[in-house]
Amino acid sequence: MKMTIKMPRVGDTVDEVYLVQWNKAVGDVVSVGDSLMQVETDKASVEVPSPVAGKIVEIFFKDGDEIKTGEPIAICESE
């Protein structure tokens, strides 16, 4: 089953972040809690954990992109 991973809220007043780098790539298998990517807010650098387990089949953003809270960031397929 395919699941959409959305950008979680990383702070009470943060509505958008900048993608510093992906820690996973298409084809990688992830577990719940694995670090998917590192993002930056106006105040901090934050690791974004995976909310699901499975294989990443699609990624929607590249390094340097701005991502709003709640936007789809990737598709993961459960095994």
N, C-alpha and C positions, 0 to 999 in steps of 0.2 A: 504494500500500500504506500502511495506517495503522500508525503506530508510537507506542507509549506512551513518554513521557519521564518518567523517575523522578527524584526528588530525589537528587542525588549526595551523597556524604559530603564535607563541606567542612572537616573537621578530624579529627584522630585521636580526639579525645574528644567530638566533637559528634554528638549523636543527633537533635537537633531544632533548627529555625531558625524565625525569624519573617519572614514575607514583608513587605518594605518596599514594593516596587512592582514591577509587571510593566513590562518595557521593550518587550515585544511584545504584540500583541492578536490575538484570533481573526481570521483572514483574512490576517495578515501572513506574508510569506515569509521564512524564516530559512535561513542557511547554518551549517555546522558552525563552532562557535566564537563565533557571534553571542551577545551578552548577552541572555538571556531575561528575567532578573529580578535584583533586588537583594534579598539576605536579610541578616538580622542574627543573630549568635550572641551569647553572653554576653560575647564579647571583641572581635568585629570585624564590620565590614560587608563582605559578599562578593558579587561578581557571579557568577551562575550561567550558564555558557556552554551553548549548544545542542550536544547530542551528535549531532544529525542535521540533515539539510537537508530542506526542504519547506515546506508551508503549515500554520500552526497552525489546527486545526479545533475544538479544545475546550480550555478551561482549567478546572481543578478548584478553584483557590484564589483568594481575593481578598486585597487588602492588609490586613495585620494578622493574618492567619491563621498558626497554628503548623503547621509541616510536619515530619514525621519523615523521617529518611533512608530512602530506598527507596520512599517513597510515590509513586504516579503524580501528576504535576503537570499534564500536558497531553497532548494527542494531536496528532501531526503527520502529515500525509499527504504522501508523497513525490510529486514531480511527474514 
